[in-house]
């Protein structure tokens, strides 16, 4: 009986957050172990289904760096990273699009559909709803910088009760452009801004943003983040995530969260409990 009572208490504790986020848009950047480990993938799909069923408008943007690296290695194609972002040659681009749009995107969509929600997999090339230009062609090749996001495409899908699952590949502006590989964190941030999302959540393989001693920052503001970047505490792969968070909150998204996707049901713990489990970045 006590276990049943505890279940009810948990639901009651979550109720204010469920009510608060009803009909609000939350963009989730899905990556890391949560995207590759079978048990975590199933828990993620359950969390998304629950969020959708209680009235949250969910948009998912996924990465796929590990799988891309694996296939590039198998094909003996070299790859390089600068400041945590991939340098995308034409050879790389073919593999990136094949893995993101053709493999990972459809796997996520199928998993969500299996859990009773309507998910639809797209890339920014579909309806050219994400357009981009070269970030710096000499340094980064076909790694792109987003120039526009047509939010109406995603809004129509959500109005029809679909969960958009987005591969971060953007269309170019010229006929015959091969498209652009977009950092998934930065892609998620631009989509959150275009949609006027309530929140953006980044699933990672770390607790959140950590200090020089490995302790978690539960809350951060822009001024403190600038100090941490300058001192080198925030660097590498965490840098584009934090920059993506700053972009979103500067342009109207209320909060950005970086959480540990290795924790089962991390999304629900972050969104529906007062303590949360990761780092919240806000104005």
NUGUGU-967572 format. One record per atom (N, C-alpha, C, CB): x, y, z; residue in three letters. Coordinates in pm, whole numbers, plus 32768, in hexadecimal, padded with zeros to 4 digits. Glycine has a CB too. Layout:
! residues N
XYZala
...
END
This chain:
! residues 283
80527F878000unk
800080008000unk
8056807F8000unk
7FA380008079unk
80C4807D8051unk
811B80F28058unk
815881127FCFunk
818980DB80C0unk
817A80A97F84unk
81B180BF7EFEunk
814C81047EA4unk
81DD803A7EC0unk
80CD80DB7EB0unk
806381187E5Eunk
804E81AA7E85unk
7FE080C97E6Eunk
805381C47F07unk
8045824E7F37unk
80B882A57F02unk
804282527FD2unk
8132826D7F00unk
81A582B77ECFunk
819682D87E3Bunk
822682677EE6unk
815D827A7DEFunk
814482947D62unk
80E6830A7D51unk
810982177D1Eunk
807C830E7DA2unk
801C837C7D9Cunk
805F84007DC2unk
7FA383607DF9unk
80B283FE7E29unk
80F984777E53unk
815484AC7DE4unk
814B845C7ED1unk
8195844F7DA1unk
81EC84777D31unk
819B84BB7CC4unk
823583FC7CF9unk
812684837CA4unk
80D084BF7C3Eunk
80A085497C68unk
805984657C21unk
807D85567CE7unk
804E85D77D1Aunk
80BD863F7D15unk
801985C97DAAunk
813786167D38unk
81AA86717D32unk
81C586A07CA4unk
8227862D7D6Cunk
81AE86457C43unk
81C886677BB8unk
815A86BB7B7Aunk
81DA85E87B67unk
80E486BA7BB5unk
806E86FA7B78unk
8083878E7B57unk
7FF786ED7BD4unk
80BC87E07BB2unk
80CE886F7B90unk
812388837B13unk
810E88B87C04unk
8187882D7AFFunk
81DE883A7A8Bunk
8196880B7A0Cunk
826187E97A9Funk
814887A27A19unk
80F9877279A7unk
809987E0797Aunk
80AA86F079CCunk
8057882179D9unk
7FFA888D79B9unk
80448905797Cunk
7FAD88B97A37unk
80B9892579B4unk
810889977984unk
8134898678F3unk
818289AA79DCunk
8159890B78CDunk
818F88F57847unk
812788C577E2unk
81FD8891784Funk
80AC88B7780Cunk
8042888D77B0unk
803888EE773Bunk
7FBB888277F9unk
803C88B776C2unk
803489037645unk
80AD895F762Eunk
7FB689567643unk
8118894D767Bunk
819389987664unk
81F289427610unk
81D589C276EBunk
8249898575C6unk
82A9893E7571unk
832D892C75BAunk
82C0898974EDunk
835E88B175BBunk
83E2889375F5unk
8435884D758Aunk
83D5883A7676unk
84A88887756Aunk
8503884D7507unk
856C87FA7551unk
854788BD74AFunk
858187817523unk
85DF87257564unk
864C87007500unk
859786A67598unk
86C9871B7527unk
873A86EB74D8unk
876186627510unk
87B4875074DBunk
875385FD74BCunk
8763857274E4unk
87E8853D74B1unk
86EE851B74B0unk
88428517750Funk
88C384E374E6unk
890784967555unk
891C855374B7unk
8983846E753Dunk
89D0842875A3unk
899E839B75BCunk
89CE84757622unk
89B8836A7635unk
899582E1765Aunk
890082C97651unk
89C782C176E6unk
88B0832F766Eunk
881E83207667unk
87F182F975DBunk
87D983A27691unk
884383187577unk
882182FB74EDunk
885D827874BCunk
884E836B7494unk
88BB823D7509unk
890281C774D9unk
88EB814A752Dunk
899481E574D3unk
88CD815875ADunk
88BA80E37603unk
882780B775FFunk
88E481047695unk
8811803775E7unk
878A800475CFunk
872980237642unk
878F7F6F75B9unk
8754800B76BDunk
86FB8023772Funk
86D780B7773Aunk
873D7FF477B2unk
8738810F7725unk
871F819F772Eunk
86C781D076BBunk
87A381EB7730unk
86D881957646unk
868481BB75D4unk
85F1819F75F2unk
86AF816F7554unk
85D8812C762Funk
854C81097650unk
8513816776BAunk
854480787682unk
8566818A771Funk
853981E77788unk
851E8271774Cunk
85A381F177F9unk
8573829C76F0unk
8560831C76AEunk
84DA831E7664unk
85D48339764Cunk
84BE82B57619unk
844182AF75CEunk
83C882B3762Bunk
843C82307578unk
83D2826F769Dunk
836682727700unk
835282FE7736unk
838482117774unk
83C083437755unk
83B783CC7789unk
837584297723unk
8443840177ACunk
839E841E76A6unk
83668474763Dunk
82D08458762Cunk
83B0845E75B7unk
82AB83D9762Dunk
821E83B4761Funk
81CC83F07691unk
820E831B761Dunk
81FF83E8770Bunk
81B78420777Dunk
81AA84B8776Funk
81FF83FD7801unk
821784FC774Dunk
8213858D773Bunk
81AC85B476D2unk
829D85C27714unk
81AA856A7665unk
814C858675F9unk
80BB85707627unk
816A852C757Eunk
80A485067670unk
801C84E4769Bunk
7FE385457702unk
801A845976D2unk
803B858A774Eunk
800985ED77AFunk
800386797771unk
806285EF782Cunk
8015868176EDunk
7FFA86FF76A8unk
80728756768Aunk
7F9C874C76F6unk
80EC8722769Bunk
8163876F7679unk
8180875D75E4unk
81DD874276CFunk
819F87CB75A2unk
81C187C77513unk
825887AE7508unk
8198884D74C9unk
827C873474E7unk
8308870A74E8unk
8343870F745Bunk
8315867B7523unk
83BB87477453unk
8409874573D6unk
8492870A73F8unk
841687D67397unk
84BE86A873AAunk
853D866473C4unk
859F86837354unk
852985CB73D1unk
861786AD737Aunk
868686BD731Cunk
86F3865C7349unk
86BC87537317unk
8722860872F0unk
878385A1731Aunk
880A85B572D9unk
874E851672FAunk
886F8584731Eunk
88F5857D72E5unk
891084EF72B4unk
896085A8734Cunk
898F84CE72ABunk
89B58448727Eunk
8A49843D7267unk
896B84247201unk
8A96848E72B1unk
8B268496729Aunk
8B6F841372A5unk
8B6184F472F8unk
8B4C83C1730Aunk
8B938342731Eunk
8B7F82E472A8unk
8B6582FF739Funk
8B0482DD7278unk
8AE682847209unk
8B2682B67188unk
8A4E827671F8unk
8B29833A7177unk
8B6C83747103unk
8C0183547105unk
8B55840D70FEunk
8C3F83667178unk
8CCE83497186unk
8CEC82B77169unk
8CFF836D7212unk
8C9482607198unk
8CA881D07185unk
8CA781AD70F0unk
8C3B818071CEunk
8C4581E570A7unk
8C3C81C67018unk
8CAE82076FCAunk
8BB481F46FE0unk
8CD582816FF0unk
8D4682C16FADunk
8DC6826F6FBFunk
8D5B83506FE2unk
8DD882397038unk
8E4D81E37052unk
8E4981666FFBunk
8E5281BB70E7unk
8DD481296FF1unk
8DC680B06FA0unk
8DE480CB6F0Dunk
8D3A80766FAFunk
8DC481456EE0unk
8DD9816A6E54unk
8E6281AB6E3Dunk
8D6B81C96E26unk
8EB281B36EAAunk
8F3781F26EA4unk
8F3282826E72unk
8F9481A06E4Aunk
8ECC82CA6E9Funk
8EBE83586E7Eunk
8EE683A96EF9unk
8E2C837A6E50unk
8F4384036EE9unk
8F7384526F5Aunk
8F0A84B86F84unk
8FF884996F37unk
8F0884D77006unk
8EB1853F703Bunk
8EFE859170A1unk
8E308503707Aunk
8ED4860E70B1unk
8F1D866B7107unk
8EB986C17153unk
8F7F86C370B5unk
8EDD86E971CCunk
8E888740721Dunk
8ED687BE7244unk
8E5686F7729Bunk
8E90882F7241unk
8EC788AE7270unk
8E6488EC72D1unk
8EE4891071F7unk
8E908905734Dunk
8E39893E73B5unk
8DBA88EC73C7unk
8E1589CF7393unk
8DC8886773C0unk
8D57881073D9unk
8CF987FE7363unk
8D098844744Bunk
8D18883C72EFunk
8CC288307279unk
8D0B87E87208unk
8C9288BB724Bunk
8CC0879671C0unk
8CFB87467155unk
8D1D879B70DAunk
8C9B86D6712Dunk
8D92878370A2unk
8DB487B9701Funk
8D7B87586FB8unk
8E5187CB700Funk
8D1F87896F63unk
8CD287306F0Bunk
8CFE873E6E7Aunk
8C3D874E6F16unk
8D4D86DE6E4Bunk
8D7386DA6DBEunk
8CFC86A36D6Eunk
8DF386826DA8unk
8D0886A46CE8unk
8C9D866C6C94unk
8C8B85D76CB0unk
8CBB86846BFEunk
8CFC85906CC4unk
8CF485026CE5unk
8CAE84EE6D6Bunk
8D8084C36CE8unk
8CD585406DCDunk
8C95853A6E51unk
8BFF85526E46unk
8CD485A06EB1unk
8BDA85B46DF3unk
8B4E85DF6DEBunk
8AF3856C6DBEunk
8B4186556D8Bunk
8B22851F6D60unk
8AD284AD6D30unk
8AB7844B6DA2unk
8B1A84666CBBunk
8B1D84306DF1unk
8B0F83D36E61unk
8AB8840F6ECEunk
8B9883AC6E99unk
8ACE848F6EEEunk
8A8084D46F55unk
89EB84CD6F35unk
8AAC85676F61unk
89C784ED6EB9unk
893984EC6E94unk
8900845F6E94unk
8926852C6E0Aunk
894E83FF6E66unk
892083756E64unk
890383426EF1unk
8988831B6E21unk
895B83616F50unk
894A83326FD9unk
88DA837E701Funk
89CC83427028unk
88DB84047016unk
887984537060unk
87EC84437029unk
88A184E6705Dunk
87DD84596FA7unk
875684566F6Bunk
872683C96F4Dunk
875484A76EEDunk
878383746F25unk
875882F06EF7unk
875482856F5Funk
87AF82C56E8Cunk
87A582926FC8unk
87AF8227702Bunk
8777825270B3unk
883F81FB703Bunk
87BA82B170F2unk
879582D7717Bunk
870983147181unk
87F9833B71B3unk
86EB836D7125unk
866983B07126unk
85F5834D7121unk
865F841070B2unk
860182EB70CAunk
8593828A70BAunk
858B822B7132unk
85A682397037unk
85FE820D716Funk
85FD81B871E6unk
85B281FD7259unk
868C81967211unk
85CD827C726Eunk
858A82C872D9unk
84F582D072BEunk
85C6835672E7unk
84D282EF7242unk
844582FC721Cunk
83FA82797234unk
84398325718Aunk
8436820A720Bunk
83F68188721Dunk
83E3816872B1unk
8448811A71DAunk
844781897302unk
843E816D7392unk
83CE81BC73D3unk
84C3818D73D6unk
83C0823A73AEunk
8354828D73E6unk
82CB825C73B7unk
8368832173BFunk
82C2823B7337unk
824382077303unk
821A8187734Cunk
824D81EE726Cunk
827C8134736Bunk
826280B773B2unk
822A80D2743Eunk
82E2806473BDunk
824B81477476unk
821A816B74FCunk
819781BA74F8unk
828381BC7544unk
815381B87487unk
80CB81EA7482unk
80BA827C745Funk
808C81D27500unk
812682BE7431unk
811683497405unk
813783517370unk
817283A87458unk
810783BC7331unk
812283CE72A2unk
819E84247292unk
80A7840F7259unk
820A83E67266unk
8286842F724Dunk
82A3842E71B8unk
82FC83F1729Dunk
82DD84997188unk
830084A170FAunk
838E84D470EDunk
829C84FD70ADunk
83DF848B70A0unk
846B84AE7091unk
848385067018unk
84BE84317088unk
84CA8575702Cunk
84E985D16FBEunk
857686086FD1unk
848086456FB9unk
85AC86446F68unk
862686936F75unk
8606871F6F47unk
869D86556F22unk
8664877A6F5Dunk
864E88046F34unk
863E88156E9Funk
86BD88586F63unk
866787AF6E51unk
865587B36DC0unk
85C287A26D99unk
86A987476D7Dunk
8574875F6DECunk
84E787496DCDunk
849E87CF6DD3unk
84A686E26E2Eunk
845D87F06D63unk
841A88726D54unk
847C88E66D65unk
83A8887E6DBAunk
84FF88C66D62unk
8568892A6D7Aunk
8549897F6DF5unk
857989856CFEunk
8518893C6E5Dunk
84EB898B6ED0unk
855F89BE6F25unk
848D89386F27unk
85D689816F14unk
865089BA6F4Dunk
86AE89DB6EDAunk
869489586FB5unk
86D68A576ED1unk
87378A806E6Cunk
87B88AAD6EB0unk
86FE8AF16E13unk
88278A996E6Aunk
88A98ABB6EA7unk
890B8AE86E3Cunk
88E28A426EF4unk
89788B216E6Aunk
89EA8B426E15unk
8A668B096E5Aunk
89F78BDE6DFEunk
8AD68B096E14unk
8B518AD36E4Eunk
8B7A8B266EC8unk
8BC38AD06DE5unk
8B9B8AE36F33unk
8BCB8B286FABunk
8C508B6E6F8Funk
8BDC8AC47021unk
8CA98B276F53unk
8D2B8B5B6F27unk
8D638AEF6ECCunk
8D8E8B7D6FA1unk
8D4C8AFE6E49unk
8D668A906DECunk
8DF78A626DF0unk
8D428AB96D5Funk
8E568ABE6E00unk
8EE38A996E03unk
8F048A456E7Dunk
8F3A8B146E00unk
8EC98A686EEFunk
8EEA8A216F6Bunk
8E8F89AA6F86unk
8EE38A806FE0unk
8E0D89B96F66unk
8DAB89536F8Eunk
8D6989096F19unk
8D4289936FE0unk
8D87892E6E9Dunk
8D4A88EA6E2Bunk
8CB488FC6E27unk
8D6B88586E30unk
8C6C888C6E23unk
8BDA888F6E17unk
8B93888E6EA0unk
8BAA88196DC5unk
8BDB88B26F08unk
8B9A88CC6F88unk
8B5789546F7Cunk
8C0088C87001unk
8AD6895A6F9Aunk
8A8989D16F7Bunk
8A608A246FF2unk
8A1289AC6F32unk
8A368A9D6FD4unk
89FB8AFA7034unk
896E8B187006unk
8A518B7E7042unk
890D8B02705Bunk
88808B137036unk
88618BA57017unk
88248AE070A6unk
881D8BBB6FA7unk
87F28C426F83unk
875D8C576F99unk
88148C5F6EF1unk
870D8BEA6F95unk
867D8BF96FAEunk
863F8B736FD4unk
86378C326F32unk
85D68B7B7024unk
85868B067049unk
84F38B297031unk
859F8ADB70E1unk
84B08ADB6FDFunk
84218AF06FC6unk
83D28AA47030unk
83F98AC16F35unk
83AF8AEB709Aunk
836B8AAC710Bunk
82E18A7770E6unk
835E8B0F717Eunk
82A48AAE707Dunk
821D8A847058unk
821889EF7034unk
81EA8AD76FE1unk
828389BC6FF9unk
8286892D6FD6unk
827688D87053unk
830A89096F8Dunk
82C188F870BCunk
82BB88AC7138unk
823788C47181unk
833088D17193unk
8205893E717Funk
8187895D71C2unk
8113890F7186unk
816A89F271BBunk
811389017102unk
80A888B570C0unk
80AF882270E6unk
80B188C37027unk
812887ED70EFunk
813687617119unk
8103874F71A8unk
81CA87347110unk
812587AA7201unk
80F8879F728Cunk
806187B47299unk
8141880572E3unk
8029880A7246unk
7F97881D7247unk
7F50879C721Eunk
7F6F888F71E7unk
7F92874C71CCunk
7F5A86C971A4unk
7F8486597203unk
7F8786A57115unk
7FB986827278unk
7FDB862472E4unk
805585CE72C7unk
7F6685CA7300unk
80AC85FC726Eunk
812A85B77253unk
819985EE72ADunk
815185C671BFunk
81F9859872CEunk
827685C4730Cunk
82DF85CA729Eunk
82A385627380unk
83118642727Cunk
837B864A7217unk
83FF8617724Funk
838B86DB71E5unk
844285C17203unk
84C7858F7226unk
852485BE71B7unk
84C884EF7235unk
8582861671DAunk
85CB86627175unk
865E863B716Eunk
85BF86F67192unk
868A861770F6unk
8718860170DAunk
8755868870B4unk
872D85967068unk
87C686AE70F2unk
87FC873570DEunk
884B8746705Cunk
885487597151unk
880387366FEEunk
8839874D6F68unk
87E787BF6F2Bunk
883486CB6F0Eunk
882A88266EFAunk
87E3889B6EC5unk
87F088A36E2Eunk
8818891B6F05unk
878F88E56DF0unk
879388FE6D61unk
87E989786D45unk
870589116D27unk
882C89776CD2unk
887489ED6CA5unk
88178A4A6C5Aunk
88EB89C66C4Dunk
884B8AB96C29unk
87F98B1C6BE2unk
88028B0D6B4Bunk
88218BA76C0Aunk
88618ABB6B1Bunk
88748AAD6A8Bunk
884B8A216A5Eunk
89078AC86A65unk
88168A1869E4unk
87F2899769AAunk
88708940699Funk
87AF89AA691Dunk
886688C569CFunk
88D8886A69CAunk
8931886F6A44unk
892888886953unk
891288C76AA3unk
895F88C86B20unk
8952883F6B64unk
892E89396B80unk
89C088086B97unk
89B987846BD7unk
897787896C61unk
8A4487496BE4unk
895A88016C90unk
8924880F6D17unk
899588296D79unk
88D587926D41unk
896F88446DF5unk
89D288676E5Bunk
89BD88146ED9unk
89CB88FC6E7Cunk
8A2C87EA6F11unk
8A2B87A46F91unk
8A27880E6FFFunk
8AA887466FA1unk
89C188087053unk
89AE886B70BDunk
89C988297144unk
891E88A770B9unk
8A19886A7197unk
8A2B8839721Funk
89A18829725Funk
8A84889A7274unk
898587B27294unk
88FE879472C6unk
88D587EF7339unk
88F6870372F2unk
89358815738Funk
8915886F73FEunk
88E888F773C9unk
898E8880745Bunk
8932892C7369unk
891189AF7332unk
889089AA72E0unk
898489E472DDunk
887B8939729Cunk
87FF89267251unk
8786892772B0unk
880388A27202unk
879288DF731Eunk
872588DB7381unk
8708896673B7unk
8747887C73F4unk
877089B573D0unk
875C8A3A7407unk
87128A9473A5unk
87E28A79742Eunk
87368A8E7324unk
86F38AE172C1unk
86628AB972AEunk
873C8AD9723Cunk
86468A3772B7unk
85BC8A0872ADunk
856C8A367326unk
85B7896D72A1unk
85A68A2F739Eunk
85628A5E7417unk
85418AF2740Dunk
85B88A437493unk
859D8B4173D9unk
85878BD173C9unk
85168BEA7366unk
86088C17739Bunk
851B8BA672F3unk
84B68BBB728Bunk
842A8B9672BBunk
84D88B69720Funk
84228B307311unk
83A08B037343unk
83728B5073BEunk
83A68A6F7365unk
83C98BA373F7unk
83A68BE77474unk
83918B8274E3unk
83288C3C7462unk
83EB8B1F74EBunk
83DA8AB0754Aunk
83E38AE075DAunk
84438A437531unk
83A18A977631unk
83A88AB176C0unk
84328A8C76F7unk
833B8A63770Bunk
84668A1A76C9unk
84E589E676FAunk
852D899E768Aunk
84CF89887771unk
85AF8990769Funk
85FF8936764Dunk
864F88DF76ACunk
865C898475E8unk
8657885D768Eunk
869D87FE76E5unk
870487B27692unk
8639879B7729unk
878187B076C2unk
87ED87677680unk
880E86EB76D1unk
886A87C1766Dunk
87FF86767695unk
882785F876D4unk
88BA85DD76B3unk
87CC858176A6unk
890C85CB771Aunk
899C85BB7706unk
89CF85427754unk
89E7863A7731unk
8A52852D774Cunk
8A9184C17799unk
8ADD84F87811unk
8AF08471773Funk
8AAC85667846unk
8AE5859E78C1unk
8A7385D37916unk
8B4E860F78A1unk
8A8E85EC7996unk
8A25861979F1unk
89E8869D79C6unk
8A5B86247A7Dunk
8A3886EE7985unk
8A138776795Funk
8A9287C4794Eunk
89B587B879C8unk
8A908844796Eunk
8B098895796Bunk
8B51888579F2unk
8AEA892B794Eunk
8BD1886179ECunk
8C1D88457A65unk
8C8888AF7A7Bunk
8C5E87BA7A5Cunk
8CA888C87AFBunk
8D1489257B1Aunk
8D9C88DF7B0Funk
8D0289607BA8unk
8E0889257B2Funk
8E8E88ED7B1Eunk
8EA988757B77unk
8EF489577B3Aunk
8E5588647BE0unk
8E6487F27C3Aunk
8E0287817C1Bunk
8E52881F7CC8unk
8DB587927BAFunk
8D56872B7B89unk
8CD087337BCFunk
8D9186A67BA3unk
8CB587A27C16unk
8C3487B37C59unk
8BD087F47BF9unk
8C4388097CDBunk
8B5287CE7C07unk
8AE887FB7BABunk
8AB988887BCCunk
8A71879B7BB0unk
8AAE88DC7B65unk
8A68895B7B72unk
89D3893F7B5Cunk
8A9E89C77B0Bunk
897F89557BBFunk
88F0893D7BADunk
88AF89AE7B5Eunk
88AC892D7C34unk
88E58A297B6Bunk
88B08A9D7B23unk
89258AF47AF4unk
884F8AF07B7Dunk
891A8B277A78unk
89818B827A44unk
893F8BF679FBunk
89E28B3679E5unk
89838C6A79FDunk
89588CDE79B2unk
89C88D067952unk
89338D547A11unk
89A78D5E78F4unk
8A028D7C7886unk
8A898DB278B5unk
89C38DDF7829unk
8A898E0D7914unk
8B068E497941unk
8B658DDF7978unk
8AEB8EB479ABunk
8B308D8479C8unk
8B828D1A7A02unk
8BB58CBB7995unk
8B338CCB7A6Bunk
8B628CA07933unk
8B8A8C4878C5unk
8C008C847878unk
8B148C2E7866unk
8BFC8D077860unk
8C6A8D4A781Aunk
8CED8D377866unk
8C4B8DE07809unk
8CE78D4278E9unk
8D5F8D2E793Cunk
8D938C9F792Funk
8D3F8D4E79CFunk
8D368C3E792Funk
8D5E8BB17928unk
8D998B8D78A0unk
8CE68B587945unk
8D688BCD7835unk
8DA08BB777AFunk
8E2D8BF377A7unk
8D458BF47742unk
8E3A8C6C77D8unk
8EBD8CAF77D3unk
8F278C647823unk
8EB18D3E7808unk
8EFF8C287893unk
8F5E8BDF78E7unk
8F788B5178B7unk
8F2D8BDC7975unk
8F2C8B247851unk
8F3F8A9E781Aunk
8EF48A317862unk
8FCE8A7D781Aunk
8EA38A5578C6unk
8E5389F0790Eunk
8DEA89B578B0unk
8E0E8A2F798Cunk
8DAD8A0B785Eunk
8D5189DC77F6unk
8D9F89D97773unk
8CD18A3877EBunk
8DAE89627737unk
8DFC895376BCunk
8DCF88D67672unk
8E94894C76DCunk
8E0E88BC7600unk
8DF3884275B4unk
8D628834758Bunk
8E1C87CA7603unk
8D2D87BB759Aunk
8CA4879E756Funk
8C3A87E675C0unk
8C8C870D7576unk
8C5D8812763Cunk
8BFB885C768Cunk
8BE988EB7658unk
8C278860771Funk
8C4D891E7613unk
8C4989A875E5unk
8BD489C47586unk
8CCA89CB75A0unk
8BBF8976751Aunk
8B4C899274C4unk
8AC6897F750Bunk
8B508939744Bunk
8AC08925756Eunk
8A43891475B9unk
8A2289917609unk
8A4D889A7618unk
8A8689C7764Eunk
8A708A3F769Eunk
8A528AB77644unk
8AEB8A5C76F8unk
8A998AC175D4unk
8A7E8B2D7576unk
89F08B23753Funk
8AE48B2B7503unk
89C38AA87526unk
893A8A9474F7unk
88D68AC07562unk
89238A0074D2unk
88F38A9F75DFunk
889B8ACA764Eunk
88928B627654unk
88CE8A9376D4unk
89058BA57649unk
89078C377650unk
88B88C7575DDunk
89978C6B764Eunk
88C58C3D7565unk
88798C7074F3unk
87E38C6D7510unk
88998C1E7476unk
87B68BFE7549unk
87258BF0755Eunk
86F18C5175C6unk
87058B617587unk
87368C5E7636unk
87008CB476A0unk
870B8D48767Cunk
87498C9A7724unk
876D8D6B7627unk
87778DF675FAunk
87028E1B759Funk
87FC8E0D75B0unk
86C48DB67562unk
865C8DD274FFunk
85D48D997528unk
86838D987479unk
85BC8D9675ABunk
85338D8275D9unk
85108CFD7616unk
84DB8D97756Cunk
85648C967605unk
85478C167647unk
85678C2776DBunk
859C8BA07607unk
850B8BFE7732unk
85178C1F77BFunk
858C8BD97804unk
84988BFB7807unk
859D8B5877E8unk
86078B0C782Cunk
86448AA577CDunk
85CF8AC778AAunk
86C48A8D77E2unk
870B8A247799unk
874789C57800unk
877A8A5F773Bunk
8738894377E8unk
876488DD7847unk
87CC88837805unk
86EC888B787Aunk
88378865784Dunk
889887FF7824unk
88928792788Cunk
892A883B7814unk
886A87187863unk
885386AE78C5unk
8898862D789Aunk
87BC869578D7unk
88A285D278F9unk
88E8855378E3unk
888884EB78A9unk
8926851F7967unk
889784D07827unk
883F847077E6unk
885C83E0780Dunk
884B847D7753unk
88C883C8785Aunk
88E683407888unk
888F831978FFunk
897A833578ADunk
884B837A7939unk
87F2835F79AAunk
876883397974unk
87E883DC7A08unk
873482C979A2unk
86B1829D7972unk
864683057991unk
868A821579B1unk
85F28322792Funk
85848382793Cunk
85B6840C7963unk
851E835079A3unk
862B8431792Funk
866684B27952unk
860C85277928unk
86EE84C17910unk
85C7851A78B8unk
856E8585788Cunk
84FF85A178F1unk
853085627805unk
84C185367921unk
845385477982unk
8487857E7A06unk
840C84C17999unk
84FD854F7A2Funk
853785817AACunk
855786167AA2unk
85B785327AD0unk
858586427A2Eunk
85A986D07A1Eunk
852D87287A14unk
860186E279A3unk
84C986FA79CBunk
8455874E79ADunk
83E9874A7A18unk
841A8725792Bunk
83D986D77A5Aunk
836686C47AB2unk
838886BB7B46unk
831C864A7A89unk
840486DD7B6Bunk
842886E27BF9unk
846687697C18unk
848B866F7C1Dunk
845887957C95unk
848A88197CBCunk
8523881F7CBEunk
845388407D45unk
856487AE7CDDunk
85F687AD7CE9unk
863B87A87C60unk
862287377D3Dunk
8603875E7BFFunk
864687497B82unk
86C486F77B93unk
866687CD7B41unk
870D86E17B26unk
8787868E7B32unk
87FF86CB7AEAunk
876D86037AFAunk
87EB87377A9Cunk
885A876C7A4Cunk
887487FE7A66unk
883E875879BBunk
88A5884279FEunk
88C388D17A03unk
8858891E79B7unk
894F88EF79C8unk
8820898579F6unk
87C089DE79B6unk
88088A617997unk
874389F77A11unk
87FC8A8D791Aunk
88358B0D78F0unk
87C28B6C78D4unk
88928AFE7873unk
87C48BDF7913unk
87558C3D7903unk
87888CCC7912unk
86E58C217969unk
87348D2B78E7unk
87578DB878F5unk
87518DE07988unk
86F98E1278A0unk
END
